[in-house]
Amino acid sequence: MTSLCRDCLTLDGADLARCPRCGSPRMVSHPELARLTTAHMDCDAFYASVEKRDRPELRDVPVIVGGGKRGVVTTCCYIARIYGVRSAMPMFKARKLCPQAVVIPPDFSKYRADSARIMAKLAVLTPLVQPLSLDEAWLDLAGSERLHGGCAALVLARLQAEIEREVGITVSIGLAANKFLAKIASDLDKPRGFSVIGAAEAKDFLAPRPVTILPGVGPAFARSLETAGLRTVGDLARAEPKDLVERWGAYGLRLSQLAQGQDARAVDPDQARKAISAETTFFDDLNRIEDLEDKLWPLCERVAHTARKTGVAGRVATLKLRTTDFRIITRRRTLAVPTQAARTLFAVARELLAAEARGRDYRLIGAGLSDFVDAGEGLDLFADEERRARSSEQAIDALRARFGAGAVVSGRSLKPNRS
């Protein structure tokens, strides 16, 4: 067993409740503490924390960062969360839950500047830094012990204290045997947390948790898994991988591996997401543009939802078609304003489809977004339509997350199937 004091950074070879040197109770103890090197750093309520730092009088006040009465919550501080306020919640509901909250419009230029300061600190520690968004990143500290004069846990505790001291916000750290576990660990003890999940305990740790803890398992997929009798991660771990593959393809195998606590992905600084796409192959070939549009709309919804979930907006919309002789046709258009709205993506993809589809049979259609910017960029004063589309779809996301994918259905999705 190894213990680390997060205040005075003393390392000890015993499981201690308090630091023998400074008396602090902020101890991290784990048998694998000195050996683990993969970490996930996540800023605590990032946008709200930055606003509180800049306005100290708001320190003990609930703060919501977001749009106006008809907008949604971008993020909120932990005090506001006590009242039930959550990200992507419609603003009218957040105000009703916490009427005393101070609402601040987001300032993405300020958040990007603070993000750059934090990411620069990570880059000093290791070249193996993989940002996920403005406020979180994976890093791999393997082989850096001699350079930094200590194990990864010690280096990360120093980093945590340095960010709090110099940037003025807090971060939580997850240290684990792989990227998947590290990301879960960073969320276990927020805010200002430091949690560890080792390889030996991973399977038992995951077993009782709901399947929604796994990446890519949203409410709709969770219901599908539950129908198959797979309610917990442990259920997935006990299932035959062959059965999961037969039912859910390659992702079934991925689920089996994750349920065992396995994740072979390396921290890759060059693995920036280049595109988000979705496609569907038809049971029968289609040629009528109305039929093709009906297939296109739910794909645009899926792409836009993923963009909103990952905090990016795309400058380029893409339409993909595959003919009956398996020839792939791809058409792209650069947008005037970056989007993460299904309505905008569908409008552009529909125009591209109208220019391409002239009675020919197709067996597949797809939609995509690429050339990403942070979701706060590009929404200037002239982008009211995009802002409205984003706001309404974020509200739909919140409703679906709470009540299920079928809670809100678009009019187009309710169209009867055409024969």
TATAPE-V714199 format. One record per pair of residues at least 24 apart in sequence whose C-alpha atoms are under 10 Angstrom apart, sorted by sequence separation. I is the first residue (numbers start at 1). GAP is how many residues later the second one is. D is the distance in Angstrom with one decimal. If there is no record, write none. Layout:
i;gap;d
I;GAP;D
I;GAP;D
This chain:
i;gap;d
3;24;6.5
4;24;5.2
5;24;8.9
66;24;9.5
67;24;7.1
68;24;8.6
69;24;9.2
77;24;9.8
111;24;8.8
208;24;5.9
209;24;5.8
210;24;8.7
211;24;8.8
235;24;8.5
236;24;8.5
237;24;9.1
278;24;6.9
279;24;9.6
296;24;9.9
313;24;9.0
314;24;4.9
315;24;6.6
331;24;9.8
345;24;7.9
3;25;5.4
4;25;6.4
52;25;8.8
66;25;7.5
69;25;9.6
76;25;9.5
177;25;8.6
181;25;9.3
207;25;6.5
208;25;6.4
209;25;7.6
210;25;9.5
211;25;8.1
233;25;8.6
234;25;6.7
277;25;8.2
278;25;6.2
313;25;5.3
314;25;5.3
315;25;9.3
331;25;8.7
2;26;8.2
3;26;4.1
4;26;9.1
48;26;9.2
49;26;9.7
51;26;9.7
65;26;9.8
69;26;8.4
76;26;9.9
108;26;9.8
176;26;9.1
206;26;8.5
207;26;4.9
208;26;6.0
209;26;9.8
233;26;5.4
234;26;8.3
276;26;9.3
277;26;5.7
278;26;10.0
312;26;8.9
313;26;4.8
314;26;6.5
319;26;9.5
330;26;9.9
2;27;5.6
3;27;6.6
47;27;8.3
48;27;6.6
49;27;8.6
64;27;9.1
76;27;9.1
125;27;9.8
206;27;6.0
207;27;3.7
208;27;8.7
232;27;9.1
233;27;8.5
276;27;6.1
277;27;9.2
312;27;8.3
313;27;4.8
314;27;9.5
317;27;9.2
318;27;8.5
319;27;9.5
329;27;9.0
1;28;6.8
2;28;5.7
3;28;8.6
47;28;6.6
48;28;5.6
49;28;6.8
76;28;9.8
164;28;9.2
205;28;9.6
206;28;6.8
207;28;7.4
233;28;9.7
275;28;9.6
276;28;8.5
312;28;7.0
313;28;8.5
317;28;6.3
318;28;9.9
1;29;5.6
2;29;5.8
4;29;8.5
45;29;10.0
46;29;7.9
47;29;7.7
48;29;5.4
49;29;9.4
184;29;8.0
204;29;9.7
205;29;9.4
207;29;8.6
277;29;9.1
292;29;9.9
311;29;8.6
316;29;9.2
317;29;9.0
319;29;8.8
320;29;9.1
340;29;8.4
1;30;4.1
2;30;7.4
3;30;7.5
4;30;9.4
45;30;6.6
46;30;8.7
47;30;8.5
48;30;9.0
64;30;8.4
73;30;9.2
74;30;10.0
125;30;8.1
184;30;9.1
203;30;8.8
204;30;8.0
207;30;7.6
276;30;7.4
277;30;9.8
310;30;10.0
317;30;9.9
318;30;8.5
319;30;5.6
339;30;8.4
1;31;7.3
2;31;6.0
3;31;8.9
45;31;6.3
46;31;8.5
64;31;9.1
74;31;9.0
75;31;9.2
125;31;9.2
161;31;9.6
184;31;10.0
203;31;7.8
206;31;9.3
207;31;9.5
276;31;7.3
308;31;9.4
309;31;9.5
314;31;9.4
317;31;7.0
318;31;6.7
319;31;8.5
338;31;9.5
339;31;10.0
1;32;7.8
2;32;6.8
44;32;10.0
45;32;5.6
73;32;9.7
74;32;7.7
160;32;8.2
275;32;9.5
307;32;8.6
308;32;5.9
316;32;9.8
317;32;6.9
319;32;9.6
320;32;9.6
321;32;8.8
338;32;9.6
340;32;9.8
1;33;9.0
2;33;9.9
44;33;8.4
45;33;7.2
73;33;9.8
160;33;9.4
181;33;10.0
307;33;5.5
308;33;8.1
319;33;6.8
320;33;9.0
338;33;8.8
339;33;9.1
44;34;8.7
64;34;9.4
122;34;9.4
125;34;8.9
160;34;9.0
180;34;8.5
203;34;8.1
306;34;8.4
307;34;8.4
318;34;8.5
319;34;7.2
328;34;9.9
338;34;7.8
339;34;9.3
63;35;9.5
68;35;8.4
136;35;9.1
138;35;9.8
140;35;9.8
180;35;8.4
216;35;9.2
304;35;8.1
305;35;7.4
307;35;9.7
317;35;9.6
321;35;9.2
327;35;9.6
330;35;9.9
332;35;9.8
334;35;9.9
338;35;7.4
340;35;7.6
62;36;7.9
65;36;10.0
67;36;8.2
68;36;9.1
135;36;9.0
136;36;9.5
138;36;9.3
139;36;9.7
287;36;10.0
304;36;4.9
305;36;7.8
321;36;9.3
324;36;9.0
325;36;9.5
326;36;8.9
328;36;9.0
329;36;9.5
330;36;9.1
331;36;9.8
332;36;9.1
333;36;9.8
334;36;9.4
338;36;9.2
339;36;8.0
62;37;9.5
63;37;9.0
64;37;6.5
65;37;8.4
66;37;6.8
67;37;7.9
68;37;7.9
122;37;7.9
136;37;9.9
138;37;9.8
157;37;8.1
273;37;9.9
286;37;9.7
303;37;8.1
304;37;5.3
305;37;7.7
319;37;9.9
323;37;7.9
324;37;6.3
325;37;8.9
326;37;8.1
328;37;9.7
330;37;9.6
332;37;9.3
334;37;9.1
338;37;8.1
62;38;7.3
63;38;5.4
64;38;6.1
65;38;5.8
66;38;6.3
67;38;5.9
121;38;7.7
140;38;9.4
156;38;9.0
217;38;9.2
276;38;8.8
285;38;8.8
286;38;9.7
303;38;8.7
304;38;5.1
323;38;6.3
324;38;5.6
325;38;9.0
326;38;9.1
332;38;9.7
338;38;9.4
339;38;9.8
61;39;8.3
62;39;4.7
63;39;4.9
64;39;4.8
65;39;4.8
66;39;5.2
67;39;7.7
140;39;9.1
215;39;10.0
216;39;9.3
273;39;9.7
275;39;8.4
285;39;7.4
301;39;9.5
303;39;7.3
304;39;8.7
322;39;9.0
323;39;4.5
324;39;5.8
338;39;7.7
339;39;8.7
61;40;6.9
62;40;6.3
63;40;6.0
64;40;6.2
65;40;5.7
66;40;5.9
138;40;9.8
139;40;8.7
215;40;8.9
274;40;9.8
277;40;9.8
279;40;9.6
281;40;9.7
300;40;9.7
301;40;7.8
302;40;7.9
304;40;9.2
322;40;5.8
323;40;5.8
324;40;8.7
337;40;9.1
338;40;5.9
339;40;8.9
61;41;7.4
62;41;8.8
63;41;7.4
64;41;8.6
65;41;5.7
66;41;9.8
118;41;9.5
121;41;8.9
138;41;7.0
153;41;9.2
214;41;7.7
275;41;9.4
276;41;9.9
277;41;8.4
279;41;7.9
280;41;9.8
281;41;8.8
300;41;8.3
301;41;4.9
304;41;7.7
321;41;6.8
322;41;5.8
323;41;7.3
337;41;5.8
338;41;7.6
344;41;9.0
45;42;9.8
64;42;9.5
65;42;9.1
121;42;8.2
138;42;9.8
275;42;9.8
276;42;9.8
277;42;9.4
278;42;9.5
279;42;9.0
300;42;5.0
301;42;8.0
303;42;8.7
304;42;9.7
321;42;7.7
322;42;5.0
323;42;9.4
336;42;8.9
337;42;6.9
344;42;7.3
58;43;9.8
139;43;9.7
153;43;9.3
215;43;9.0
275;43;9.7
277;43;9.5
299;43;8.6
300;43;7.8
321;43;5.6
322;43;6.6
337;43;8.6
343;43;8.8
58;44;8.2
118;44;9.6
138;44;8.0
211;44;9.3
214;44;7.3
298;44;8.6
300;44;8.9
301;44;8.6
320;44;7.9
321;44;4.6
322;44;8.9
118;45;6.9
138;45;7.9
214;45;8.0
297;45;7.8
300;45;6.2
301;45;8.4
320;45;5.5
321;45;6.4
337;45;9.3
338;45;9.5
341;45;7.3
344;45;7.6
117;46;8.9
137;46;9.0
213;46;9.9
297;46;8.6
299;46;9.8
300;46;5.8
319;46;7.5
320;46;4.6
321;46;9.0
337;46;7.0
340;46;8.6
341;46;8.9
343;46;6.7
344;46;9.2
136;47;9.4
299;47;8.8
300;47;9.6
319;47;5.8
320;47;6.1
336;47;9.1
339;47;6.9
340;47;9.7
341;47;9.3
342;47;8.0
343;47;8.7
118;48;9.6
211;48;8.7
297;48;9.0
298;48;9.2
318;48;8.0
319;48;4.8
320;48;8.2
338;48;8.6
339;48;9.0
341;48;5.9
342;48;8.4
117;49;9.5
118;49;7.6
297;49;6.2
300;49;8.6
318;49;5.6
319;49;6.6
337;49;7.7
340;49;8.8
341;49;5.3
117;50;7.7
136;50;9.9
209;50;10.0
296;50;7.3
297;50;9.4
317;50;7.5
318;50;4.9
319;50;9.2
339;50;9.2
340;50;6.7
341;50;8.8
343;50;8.8
317;51;5.8
318;51;6.1
339;51;8.0
341;51;9.0
342;51;7.9
115;52;9.6
206;52;9.2
207;52;7.5
297;52;9.3
316;52;8.2
317;52;4.8
318;52;7.9
341;52;6.8
51;53;8.1
114;53;7.2
118;53;10.0
206;53;6.9
207;53;8.6
293;53;8.7
296;53;8.1
297;53;9.0
316;53;5.6
317;53;6.7
340;53;9.1
341;53;8.9
51;54;10.0
114;54;9.7
206;54;8.0
207;54;9.5
296;54;8.0
314;54;8.9
315;54;7.2
316;54;5.2
317;54;9.0
340;54;9.8
48;55;9.8
51;55;9.0
114;55;9.6
203;55;9.1
204;55;9.8
205;55;9.9
206;55;7.3
314;55;5.2
315;55;6.3
316;55;5.9
48;56;8.6
51;56;9.1
202;56;9.8
203;56;6.9
204;56;8.7
205;56;8.8
293;56;9.1
313;56;8.0
314;56;5.0
315;56;5.3
316;56;8.1
47;57;9.8
50;57;9.8
202;57;8.9
203;57;5.1
204;57;9.0
293;57;6.8
296;57;9.4
312;57;9.9
313;57;8.2
314;57;5.5
315;57;6.2
48;58;9.0
202;58;7.2
203;58;5.4
292;58;9.2
312;58;9.6
313;58;8.3
314;58;4.5
315;58;7.6
47;59;7.4
51;59;9.5
202;59;5.3
203;59;8.8
312;59;9.6
313;59;5.4
314;59;6.5
47;60;8.3
50;60;8.4
51;60;9.3
201;60;8.8
202;60;8.5
293;60;8.1
312;60;6.0
313;60;5.5
314;60;8.8
47;61;8.5
50;61;7.3
199;61;9.7
200;61;9.3
289;61;9.2
292;61;8.4
293;61;9.4
311;61;9.7
312;61;5.7
313;61;6.2
314;61;8.5
199;62;7.4
292;62;9.9
307;62;8.3
311;62;8.8
312;62;4.7
313;62;4.9
47;63;9.1
48;63;9.9
198;63;9.5
199;63;8.5
303;63;9.9
304;63;9.9
307;63;9.8
311;63;6.3
312;63;4.4
313;63;8.2
315;63;9.2
47;64;6.5
50;64;8.2
197;64;9.8
289;64;7.7
290;64;9.8
303;64;7.3
304;64;8.7
310;64;9.3
311;64;5.3
312;64;8.1
313;64;8.1
46;65;8.0
47;65;9.9
289;65;7.2
292;65;8.9
302;65;9.2
303;65;6.3
304;65;8.2
307;65;9.2
310;65;8.9
311;65;8.4
312;65;9.0
313;65;8.8
299;66;8.8
300;66;8.5
301;66;9.6
302;66;9.5
303;66;7.2
47;67;9.8
289;67;9.7
299;67;6.8
300;67;6.0
307;67;10.0
308;67;7.7
46;68;9.5
289;68;6.6
296;68;9.9
299;68;6.1
300;68;7.4
307;68;8.5
46;69;9.2
288;69;8.0
289;69;8.0
295;69;9.3
296;69;6.8
297;69;9.9
298;69;9.6
299;69;8.4
300;69;9.2
287;70;7.4
288;70;8.3
289;70;7.8
292;70;8.7
295;70;7.4
296;70;6.9
297;70;8.9
287;71;7.8
288;71;6.3
289;71;9.7
292;71;10.0
295;71;8.8
296;71;7.1
43;72;9.3
287;72;5.2
288;72;8.3
292;72;9.1
293;72;9.3
286;73;8.9
287;73;5.4
288;73;8.3
292;73;7.5
286;74;8.1
287;74;4.5
288;74;9.5
43;75;9.4
285;75;9.5
286;75;5.4
287;75;6.1
285;76;5.8
286;76;5.3
287;76;9.0
181;77;9.0
284;77;9.5
285;77;5.3
286;77;6.6
180;78;7.7
284;78;8.9
285;78;4.8
286;78;8.6
284;79;7.1
285;79;8.0
286;79;9.8
181;80;7.0
282;80;8.3
283;80;7.9
284;80;9.8
41;81;9.3
180;81;7.8
181;81;8.5
281;81;9.0
282;81;5.4
283;81;9.4
180;82;8.0
181;82;8.2
281;82;5.7
282;82;5.9
308;82;8.5
178;83;8.4
179;83;9.4
180;83;6.2
280;83;8.6
281;83;4.3
282;83;8.2
177;84;8.8
178;84;7.5
179;84;6.8
180;84;9.2
280;84;5.6
281;84;6.7
177;85;8.7
178;85;6.0
179;85;8.3
180;85;8.7
279;85;7.1
280;85;5.8
281;85;8.8
308;85;9.0
309;85;9.4
177;86;8.7
178;86;7.3
179;86;7.0
279;86;5.6
280;86;6.4
304;86;9.3
308;86;7.6
47;87;9.8
177;87;9.9
178;87;7.7
179;87;7.6
278;87;8.7
279;87;3.8
280;87;9.5
46;88;8.8
47;88;8.8
178;88;8.1
179;88;7.3
278;88;5.6
279;88;6.4
305;88;8.2
309;88;9.1
40;89;9.6
46;89;6.4
178;89;9.0
277;89;7.1
278;89;5.7
279;89;8.6
304;89;8.8
305;89;8.4
308;89;9.0
38;90;9.9
39;90;9.7
40;90;9.4
41;90;9.4
42;90;9.6
45;90;8.9
46;90;9.4
277;90;5.7
278;90;6.4
304;90;10.0
40;91;9.5
41;91;10.0
42;91;9.5
43;91;9.0
44;91;8.3
276;91;8.6
277;91;4.0
278;91;9.6
305;91;9.8
40;92;9.8
42;92;9.5
43;92;5.3
44;92;9.5
276;92;5.5
277;92;6.4
301;92;9.2
305;92;7.5
42;93;5.9
43;93;6.3
275;93;6.9
276;93;5.4
277;93;8.6
41;94;8.1
42;94;4.3
43;94;9.4
275;94;5.7
276;94;6.5
41;95;5.4
42;95;6.8
274;95;8.8
275;95;4.4
276;95;9.8
40;96;7.2
41;96;5.5
42;96;8.9
274;96;6.0
275;96;7.2
276;96;9.5
40;97;5.7
41;97;6.4
273;97;8.6
274;97;6.7
275;97;7.8
39;98;8.4
40;98;4.4
41;98;7.9
273;98;9.2
274;98;7.4
39;99;5.7
40;99;6.4
273;99;8.2
38;100;7.4
39;100;5.4
40;100;8.9
272;100;9.7
38;101;6.1
39;101;6.4
37;102;8.3
38;102;4.7
39;102;8.0
37;103;5.7
38;103;6.5
36;104;9.4
37;104;5.1
38;104;7.6
36;105;8.7
37;105;5.3
36;106;8.2
37;106;8.7
35;107;9.1
37;107;9.2
37;108;9.7
301;109;9.9
78;112;9.3
298;112;9.3
39;113;8.6
78;113;8.2
297;113;9.5
37;114;8.0
38;114;8.2
39;114;9.0
53;114;8.9
54;114;8.9
298;114;9.0
36;115;8.3
37;115;5.5
38;115;9.7
41;115;8.9
53;115;6.2
297;115;7.6
298;115;7.4
34;116;8.8
35;116;7.2
36;116;6.9
37;116;7.6
40;116;9.9
52;116;9.4
53;116;7.0
297;116;7.7
34;117;5.7
35;117;7.8
36;117;7.6
39;117;8.4
43;117;9.9
50;117;8.9
52;117;8.8
33;118;8.4
34;118;7.1
35;118;8.6
41;118;9.8
50;118;7.7
51;118;9.7
294;118;7.1
295;118;9.2
33;119;8.4
34;119;6.6
37;119;9.8
41;119;8.8
49;119;8.4
50;119;6.6
293;119;9.3
294;119;7.4
33;120;6.5
34;120;8.5
43;120;9.7
49;120;5.9
50;120;9.6
294;120;9.8
33;121;9.3
48;121;9.6
49;121;7.8
294;121;8.0
47;122;9.8
49;122;10.0
294;122;9.7
46;123;7.7
294;123;8.7
45;124;9.2
46;124;8.4
294;124;9.5
28;125;9.1
44;125;7.6
45;125;8.8
46;125;8.5
43;126;7.7
44;126;5.8
45;126;8.9
140;126;8.4
141;126;9.9
291;126;8.3
43;127;6.2
44;127;5.2
139;127;9.6
140;127;6.2
291;127;7.0
42;128;9.0
43;128;4.1
44;128;6.6
138;128;9.7
139;128;6.3
140;128;9.1
290;128;8.7
291;128;9.1
28;129;9.8
42;129;5.6
43;129;6.2
138;129;6.5
139;129;8.7
41;130;6.7
42;130;5.3
43;130;8.8
137;130;9.5
138;130;8.7
139;130;8.8
288;130;9.8
41;131;5.9
42;131;6.5
138;131;9.0
40;132;8.3
41;132;4.8
42;132;8.4
137;132;9.7
40;133;5.8
41;133;6.5
39;134;6.9
40;134;5.0
41;134;8.8
39;135;5.4
40;135;6.6
38;136;8.4
39;136;4.4
40;136;8.5
130;136;9.6
131;136;9.6
38;137;5.9
39;137;6.2
130;137;6.0
131;137;9.2
37;138;7.0
38;138;5.7
39;138;8.5
40;138;9.5
128;138;9.1
129;138;6.7
130;138;5.6
131;138;7.4
11;139;9.6
36;139;6.7
37;139;7.1
38;139;6.2
39;139;7.8
40;139;7.3
128;139;6.1
129;139;6.9
130;139;4.4
131;139;9.6
132;139;9.6
133;139;9.9
11;140;9.8
36;140;5.9
37;140;7.3
38;140;5.8
39;140;7.0
40;140;9.1
127;140;9.9
128;140;6.4
129;140;5.2
130;140;7.4
131;140;8.9
132;140;8.1
35;141;9.5
36;141;6.0
37;141;8.5
38;141;6.5
39;141;9.7
40;141;8.9
41;141;8.6
42;141;8.4
127;141;9.4
128;141;5.8
129;141;9.0
130;141;7.2
131;141;7.9
132;141;9.0
11;142;9.6
33;142;8.2
35;142;9.1
36;142;8.8
38;142;9.7
39;142;8.8
40;142;5.2
41;142;8.0
127;142;7.6
128;142;9.3
130;142;7.9
11;143;8.0
32;143;9.9
33;143;8.7
38;143;9.1
39;143;5.3
40;143;5.3
43;143;9.6
44;143;9.5
9;144;9.6
10;144;8.6
32;144;8.8
38;144;6.8
39;144;7.6
40;144;8.6
41;144;9.7
42;144;6.6
9;145;6.7
32;145;9.1
37;145;9.8
38;145;9.8
40;145;7.9
41;145;6.7
42;145;8.0
45;145;9.4
9;146;9.3
39;146;8.8
40;146;6.2
41;146;9.6
44;146;7.0
45;146;8.3
6;147;9.6
39;147;8.3
40;147;9.5
43;147;9.4
44;147;5.6
6;148;8.3
9;148;7.2
42;148;9.3
43;148;8.5
44;148;7.2
4;149;7.8
5;149;8.9
8;149;9.6
9;149;7.5
42;149;9.5
43;149;8.7
44;149;9.2
3;150;9.8
4;150;7.3
6;150;9.5
7;150;8.4
8;150;9.5
42;150;9.5
6;151;5.8
7;151;9.0
42;151;9.6
5;152;8.6
6;152;8.0
41;152;10.0
4;153;8.6
41;153;9.4
6;154;8.8
7;154;8.1
6;155;8.2
39;156;9.9
39;157;9.1
36;160;8.8
36;161;9.1
36;162;7.5
33;163;7.3
35;163;9.3
36;163;9.1
32;164;8.5
33;164;9.0
28;165;9.8
30;165;9.4
31;165;9.8
32;165;8.5
33;165;8.0
28;166;7.2
29;166;9.2
30;166;7.1
31;166;10.0
32;166;6.1
26;167;9.6
27;167;9.1
28;167;7.4
29;167;8.4
30;167;8.5
31;167;8.1
32;167;8.4
26;168;9.3
28;168;8.1
30;168;8.1
32;168;8.8
31;169;9.5
133;177;7.3
134;177;8.7
132;178;8.0
133;178;7.0
132;179;9.3
133;179;8.4
220;180;9.2
219;181;8.1
220;181;9.1
223;181;9.1
218;182;10.0
219;182;6.6
218;183;8.0
219;183;8.5
219;184;8.7
220;184;6.5
221;184;9.6
219;185;6.0
220;185;5.9
218;186;9.2
219;186;7.0
220;186;8.6
218;187;9.1
6;188;8.7
88;220;9.6
88;221;9.6
38;228;9.2
39;228;9.4
38;229;8.1
134;240;8.0
133;241;8.1
112;262;8.9
112;264;9.5
111;265;9.7
108;266;8.7
108;267;8.8
109;267;8.3
108;268;5.7
109;268;8.4
107;269;8.2
108;269;7.3
106;270;8.3
91;300;9.8
90;301;8.4
90;302;8.7
88;303;9.0
90;304;7.9
91;304;8.8
88;305;9.5
89;305;7.7
90;305;5.4
88;306;5.7
89;306;6.2
90;306;8.9
87;307;9.5
88;307;6.4
89;307;9.1
90;307;9.8
88;308;8.9
89;308;8.5
90;308;7.5
88;309;7.2
89;309;5.6
90;309;9.0
88;310;5.7
89;310;8.1
87;311;8.3
88;311;9.3
86;312;9.0
88;313;9.7
71;316;9.0
71;317;8.2
70;318;8.9
72;318;9.4
73;318;9.5
71;319;9.0
72;319;6.2
67;320;9.8
71;320;5.4
72;320;8.4
74;320;9.5
70;321;7.6
71;321;7.6
72;321;9.7
73;321;9.0
70;322;8.4
72;322;6.8
73;322;9.2
71;323;8.6
72;323;6.5
67;324;8.4
71;324;8.0
70;325;9.4
72;326;9.2
